[in-house]
Amino acid sequence: MGAIVGGIALATTVALAGCSTGGGSDSGASGYITANGSEPQNPLIPTNTNEVGGGKILDAIFAGLVYYEADGTPVNDLAESITSDDQQTYTIKIKSGEKFSNGEEVTSDSFINAWKDGALLSNERLNSYFFEDIEGFSYDEDSDLTGLKKVDDQTFTVTLKSKLADFPLRLGYSAFYPLPTEAFDSDGKVTKAFGENPIGNGPYKLDGGKKAWQHDVQIDLATNKTYTGGRKADNTGLTIKFYATLDAAYQDLLGGNLDVLDALPESAFSTFKSDLGDRAINTPGAVFQSFTIPSDLTNYTDQSAFAHFVGDEGKLRRQAISYAIDRDTITDKIFDGTRTPAEDFTSPTIAGFKKDIPGSEVLKYDPDKAAELWAQADAISPWSGSFSIAYNTDGGHKAWVDAVCNNLNNNLKGMDCSGKAYPTFAQARTLISKNDAGKRDITTAFRSGWQADYPGLFNFLGPLYATNASSNDGDYSNPEFDKLIQEGSASADTDAANAKFQQAEEILFQDLPAIPLWYQNTVGGYGENVENVKVDWHSVPIYYQITKK
């Protein structure tokens, strides 16, 4: 989820559809649902959460201006309307009577204050990138978001630096959630203490009858009676369990100790359909998998680790590595058809997806081409040392990392590739994310992936590869790519926007800041005691619709 594991519906009329009924009434609620998850990397602050473990929880306990239906269609949640005459200044009207779970009313200030905190440079919020298009945003100094103007308690305006036709589509992402007054300290900054026990306004809230967030164990969420939107829960609560391995989670599902599982260990790929029957899940999702080789060494504590991957030598080696990977065999033999070899940097489930983008031939398995390019790189600077791919063992990645390394070792002269295992996703992310000195401590290539934040091509490209973007963990920067992304974002026509984004992908295929691998299906299942289980457009179960039998 954009989150780290992210067409655009552009139109001249930008007001979104009215709120649908979604889940049922409280009278139909029945039982707590148990689901799998992972320990969040950080306290649960919406603007500082950009990974799936925390994102699942935030989406359950908060409601934004917009939410997305199962197929990605945007629907107004707290917004009465989102309108614009010029696609640069938007007027947002909030429904009256909406409340946080503590009874505080949701107002314009709830959004304005939260967004300003998320955008302020010194706060170092991981999702600050999502506010960069608003007037006043700065990457260089603390600066007020002057583009946010309060009209009254239920109305505010957003003025952007340039036209951005898909801005309303973005507003369902968690970075744009509102926050209550008590989230802020006396200086107007959202506190870590709030993130440990957040107060939201969504279909669920932290269960006050117990220590809701038991770190590295689980989090317990009760239904929130103050929420009146289209995602009202059909159950009485949700427990998200944090598993160290997917094998353990799957055994809990088979044993009746887990209701819903949205990922499987490799060991279950060949058997889960027979194990679960019609309770098995295997459906396309907006999830892209890759591994990243850092681009800008100045941001790393050990620059020597990536010395062979800069300049012309680096481009040749990245291309050679990509050609050396047999994606078809890996997805067939290791994933048993639950992955599809990548053809671009986005997802085939998103409108605007295009096959055969110029340069995408680098994704084809061609050992001879790989060896040729590797030799050209050696002519610039002979290869030395080893190559590793970091991954987290709680996410079921060992088998494919080993397979990729076998491909590289067999096809590239002198390559000594191996996996670098970290016990948890949070531990790996801590090394990949910048430390207090602004440096990254990771010393290897690393597993990367993206689960879309909202259903648009831009979301797979801008947050990961634009200069200084919040999830640009490889520190990639290319002015031509940035220009095409900006031009696409400002387009008023869907086809024109997607054409620009496709051109931007051509640049990515030249530079390969990440090595595309495959698209990930949502594979999992559910237990015998639950029903109404569906998975949404970005591979997350629709928890609020699930009921106990």
N, C-alpha and C positions, 0 to 999 in steps of 0.2 A: 504494500500500500504505500499514492505516493508516498507512497512511502517506500522506504528502502526495504526490500525483503530479506504514482505517480501515480474520424474526425470531429473536429470542433464544430459544434452546431452554431454557425454564425447566421445572423438574420438582421434585417434592418429593423424589425420589431423585436425588442429585447425583453419585454415583459414575459415572465415565465408563467407556466400553467398554474392554476389554482390548486390548493391542497387537496389530495385525495384522501380516502378514508383510511388506507393503510391497514394497521392492526385494528383489532376489535375493541370493545369496551372493557372496563374493569371487571364487569360481571362474568366475562368469558375467560378471565385469566386463570391459569391452572399450573401450579408447580414451578419450582426453580429448574432452569435448563443448565446443564453443564457442558462446557465447550473447552477446546484446547487453546492455548496461547503461549506467549513467552514473556518473561520478565521485562518490563519496559526499561529502556536504557536510562531514562531520566525521570524526574518527577513529572506528573501529568499536567503539564502546561501546554495548551494547544499550539502555541507558536514555537515551542521548543521540542516538539515530538515529530520526528520524520521517519519513524520505523514502525513496522507492522504491529509489534507487540503492544506498544502504547497506543497506536492508532485505533486498534479494535476497541479499546476501552473508551477512548475519547469519543468515538462515534456513537457509543452506547449512552454515555452520560451527558452529552451536549447536543444541542440542536442549533443549527445555523440559519441563515436566511433562506437557504435552499437545501434540499436533500435530493438524492438520486434514486429513482425507481430501479427495479431489478435490471432493466435493460439499459440503464444509464440516462434515461429521460429526466431532466431536471424539473423539480416541483417546488413551488414556494412552501417553505416551512414557517419560519417566523416572519418572512417578508409578506406584506400585503401586496406590494408591487415593487418592481425594479425597472425603471424607465429611463430613456435617454433620447434626446433629439439629435445628438451629434456623435454618439459612441465615445465621447470623451468625458462628459460630465453626466453622472448617473444620480438620479434621485431615488432614494430607498425609503419606503414607508414600512414601518414595523406594525404588525398586528397588535392591537391593544389587549391588555390583560394577560400577556405572557409572563411567566414567572420562573425564577430559579427555584431549586428545590428547597431553599431556605425561606421562600416567600417573597423575596425581593423582586420587584418588577423589572423586566427586561426593557431597557430604554435605548435611545440612541447612544447615550454615554457608555452603555455596556459594550457596544461595538467599538466606538471611537477610542476609548481608553485601552481596550485590549489590543487593537491594531497598532496604536501608537507605541505601546510597550513592545510589541513584536517587531516593530520596524527600527527601534532606536539602536544605533550602532553599538553603544557600550553595553547593551543588554546581551548581545551575542546570541540572539535566538536563532535556532537552526532553520526556522522557516521564514526568516526576515526577507528572503528573496521574493516571497509572494506579495510584498508590499512595494517593490521597487518601481512599479509603474505609477504609483500615486505621487502627486506633486509634493515636494518637500523631502522625499526619501533620499538618503545619502549613504554611500559606502565609505565615505572619507571622514565624516565627523558626525557627532550627534546633531540631529536636525529634526524639527517637528514635521509631522505629516500635515502640511498646510492645506493639502487637498481635501481633508475631512472637515466638513462644516456641519454643525448642529443647527437644524431649522427649528425643531421642537422636540419634545420627549419621544415622539414616535417617527420622526423624520430626520434624515441627514443626507447630505450630498457627498459624492466622491468625485473629485476632479483628477483625471489622469494626466500624465505628461504628454501623452499622444493618444490617438484613437485606439481603442482596444475592444473589438466587437465581441470577444468571447469572455469579457469580464464577468457578466452574470453567471456564466457556466462555471466559473471557478469558485463561486461563493459557497458551494457545498463542502469545500475542503476544510479540514479542521483548523487550519491557520486563521480562518476568518470567524471562528466561534466567538460569542460574547463572553464576558466575564463579570461576576458580581463585584460589588464594592470591596468585600473583604479579601479579595484576591490580591489587593494592592497594599503596599506599606505606605508610610507617611510621605515617602518621596514619589509615590505613584508607580512603583515598580512591583510587578508580580513576584511573589515570594516562593521560594522552594517549599516552604511549609504548606502553602496552599496546594502546591502540586502533589504533596503527599496525601492530602485529604481534600480533593477538589469538590467544589459545589457546582453542579451543572444545571442544565435546563432541559435535558433530553428525556428519552423514554425510560431511562434507568438512573439511579443514583447510588452512591456508595451505601452499603447496608450499615445503618447506624447502630444496629443491635449487636454488632461484633466488630473486632478489628478487621475492617473490610479488606485492606490491602496487606496480605501476609507476603512479604517479599520472598521471591523465589519459590513460592508455594501456590498462591492463587489470589484472586480478588473477587469479592462477593458484591453483587449489584442487585438492589431491590428495585421494583418498578417505582417510577416517579409519578405520583398522582397529580402533580401540578402541570405535567406536560399534556397539551391538548392537540398536538399536531398529528400529522398523517402516519407517524410511526408508533402510535400508542400500542403498548405491549399486550399480547395475548397470553402471556404467562406472568407469574408473580415475581420472577427474578432470574438472574443470570450469574452463574459462577464460571469464571474463566480460570482454568488450571494451567500452571506453568510447568511444562514438562522438560526434563533434561534431554530426553531422546524421543523421537517419534515412535520408536518401537514400544516404549512404555505407554505412550498415548494410545496406540493401536490395540495393545493388549487390554487396556482399560475399556476401550470401546467394545471389544469382543466379549469382555467379562461383565458388561452391563454397568460399569462404573463411570462411563462417559457417554453423554447423549449425542454430541456432534463433534466430528473431527474433520478439519478442512485441509489436511495434509497427511501424506502417508510415508512410512519408511520404504526404502528401496526393497526391503525384504518382503513387502506385502504387494508389490505391483503385480505379480503374476497370479496372486491368489485372492485379492480383495473382492473381485466380482463374484467369485464362487462363495467366498466367506459371507458376504453381505447380501447377495442377491439383489432384489430391487431397492435395497437401502444403500447400495453403492453409488458414489458420486464420481462422475468423470465428465466434466463439462469445460468448454473453453473459457479462458479468463484473460484479463488484461494484465498479464504478468510477463515480464521480459527478463531473461537470465543472461549473465555475461560474467567476465572477470576483467578487472581494471588493472592496467599497467600505468603507474603514475606518469604524468606529462611534465609537470613543473617541479624540478627537484629542489627549488629554493624553499619549498614548504615542508621539507622532510628533514628529520633529525639526522638521518644517515643517507646523504645524497649518493654515496658510492654504490648503494644497492641497486640503483637504476641507471648507472652510467651508460649502459649499452642501449638505452631506449630513448635517446634524445637525437634531434637532428635527422639527417638523411639516414644514418645508420638505424636509428630508432624506428623510422617508418618502414624500412625494409624488414626489420626483425618482427614488427607487429604483423605485417602482411604475411610473412613466412609462417608465423605461429598460427594465424587464422587458416591459411591453406592446409596446414598440417593436421587439423582436427577433423576427424571423421564423425560429423554430427549425426548422420543418418544411422550409423551403426550404434552409437552411444544411446541415442533416443530409443532405438528398437531393442537393444539387448539389455541395457541397464534400466531404462524407464518403462519398458513394455508398452510403448505407444502412448504414454501419458505426457509426453512432450512432443513438440513439433519443431524441427530444425529452423533456426531463425533465417529470415529473408530480409530483415531490415532492423532498425533500432526501436521499433514501436511494438504494435500488436495487431494481429489480423482481426481482432474483435472491435477495433476502433474505426469509425468512419474516416476515410481518407488514406487508409492503409494501401500501399502499392508494392507490388512485386517488381523485380527486375530494375531497381534503381541503379543507375550507372555507378559502377564500383562494387556492387553487391556480389560480383563473381568471386570476391575474396572469401566468401562464406562457403564456397564449394571445396570439397576435399580433393586436393591435387598435390600429392607428395612430391612429384617432380618439380612443380612450380615452387613449392615451399623450400626445397633444397637449393634451387637456383637463387631465390631471393636471399636465403640465409648466407650463401656463399658470397653474394654481392655485398652483404653487410660485413662479412668477415674481411673483405678486401679493404673496407674503410677502417675497421678496428677489429682484430681477431677476438672471437668470443672467449671469455674466461669466466670462471666462477660457476655458480649454480643458479637455478631458477625455481622459485616456490610459489604456490598459490595458497593463500590463507583462506580458511573456511571454518565455520562453526559446526561442531559435532552434534549440537542439539537440533540441527535442521536437516539432517540426512543428506550430506553432501560428499562424503568420503568416496563413494564408488565412482561418481563421475569425475571428481578431481583426479583420482588415480588413473582413470581411463584417458583423460586429456593428457596427463603427464606421460603415459605410455606412448600416445601418439607423437608427442613432441620428442621424446627420447629416441623413438624409432626413425623419425623423419628429418631431424635437424642435427647436423654434425656437432658433437661436443656438448649438446644440451644435457643437463643433469637436472631434470624436473622432478619435484616431489611436492606433496601436499604439506601444508603447515596448519595443524589442527589447533583450534581454540575451543575450550569446553562449551562456551555459551556465545550466543549472538552478541550480547551486551559487551562481553570482554573483547571480542573482535572489533566491534564498533568503537570502543574506547580508544583503541590503537589507531584506527583509521581516522577518527575525528580529530580535529586540532586540539592540542593541549593548551595549557594556560599561556604558554609562550608563543602560541600561534603556529606551532609545528605539528606534523603528523609523525607518530612513532612507528608506524608500520614499516617494515623493511622488505616486504615481498609484494608481489602482485596479490590481488585479493578478490575473492568472490564478490560479485555485485549483482544487483537485480533491482527491478522497479515494479511496484504494484501501483497502478495509476491512482492519482488523487481525484481526478475528475476525467470524464470521458472525452478527451481531446488529444490530437496528435502532439500539440505543443507540450503537453504535460510529460511526455516521454523524452522530450528534447531539451527544452529550456532549463528545467531544474537540475538536470544531470550534466549538461555540457556547455551552457552559457557561462561566460566569464564571471567568476565570483558567485555563481549560483549556489544555493544552500546545500544541495546534495551533489555538487561537483567534487567528489572526493578525490579524483585524480588531478584536480587543479588544471584541467584543460582550458585553453584559451585560443580562440581563432576569431579575429575581427570579422572575417567574411561570413563565418557561421553566425555570429552575433547579429550581423546586419540582416541576414535572411530571416532569422527568427523574429526580429523586430518588425520587418516588413510584413511577414505573415500575420503577426499578431494584430497589426493595424488594418488588415484587409477587411472590407465589409462583405465580401463575397466568399462563401465557403470554398468553392473550387480554387479561387485565387489564393486564399490563405494556405490551403493544403499543398498547392503547387510550390509555394515558397518553402514550406516545411520539408517537402520532398527534396528540393534543391539543397537545403541545409543538410539533409542526410547524405547527399553526395560528398559534402565536405568531410563528414564523419567517416565515410568509407575510405577517404584518402588518408586521414590521420589516425583512425582507429584508437581513440582514447580509451575505449573498452572493446573487448573481443566478443561480439555477439555469439551466443550459443544456441538458445532455443526459447520457444514460448512455452510457458508452463500451464498445463491444464489444472483446473481445480479437481484434485482427486481426494476422496475421503469417503465418509459414510456417516450413518447415524444409527442410533440404537433402536431396539424394538419398542421402547416405551414413549417415543416421541413421533410426531407427525407434522405435516406442513413445513417440511424442511426444503428450502430453496437457497441457491447461491446467487449472489448478485453479479453485476457486470465486472467487478474487480475482485472476484473470487472469495468474498467474505459471506458466510451464511447470514441470512436475514433473520437475526436472532429474535426480533420482536414478533415475528409471525409464528415461531415454533411453539407447539403446545404439547403438553403431556397427555398421554392417552388415559 
